[in-house]
């Protein structure tokens, strides 16, 4: 299946969870915010939330400093 | 003849001089500014002259300051800014500068939250003074904002923001500004605002440490109502400290994004 990841098409295996996508991208789950089809995914649901074909995913990563 | 006195249009007789105008309207004034320049000698007024009479150290009344801001910003812009409530999460390098910029343009109500006290190491970038070391940041900032514009209402929260208390503290805000230091706190606030404060835009920041090029700091729309300021990658760390210039650039990107949102304009 194909999802849209931060505005670009990305092939993804069916059943991929938020946690496994973040792992694949080497992103720290505690430092990101994830939206699927404009709905935010709460951190505690990263493990059991999976993507569907055509999903629009936005992952915003934060670095420290302020 | 019509002239402007302290930003208000008034009529006066032809031949009236600067000093007569002062004696009639504000005899105690120490300084006369005529068309933008201090005037030490008397002269007859001309049609359309703009005269400001000032007493040293005097705080203008709320009405006077309102009239000045409204004239400078235009009444339409001023009323939108004046009626706004902006919440600022964290008042370190980013948040203290955002608060000052917004107070200067006359944002009506600022909600500022932080748990920290002013430390000596903060002074390289944060908008505090050396005599404020040890004070809770929200109290020190409240004092500084009051000196800039005493008519801005400031609500302070001297404590730690959490997913549980953010929705309550920021309920009134038209726009929320994320100005934390730690990456996981930035992510927590973003998740909470986007999930629990429906409809509120969030202006967050990430990647503003060091002294890299200014123009790599950008404002972009990252998701529905989430705007991100920064270069996206330069984390604070050893050899890459947070410094006033670049933190200030990011903070003012955030403040301008807030202003644009208040005026119904897209920040990006």
Interface residues (C-beta under 8 A of the other chain):
Chain A: X28 X30 X31 X32 X33 X35 X38 X40 X42 X43 X58 X60 X61 X62 X63 X64 X65 X66
Chain B: X90 X92 X93 X94 X95 X179 X180 X181 X182 X183 X184 X186 X187 X188 X190 X191 X194 X195 X204 X205 X206 X207 X208 X209 X222 X223 X224 X226 X228 X230 X232 X233 X234 X235 X236 X237 X242 X247
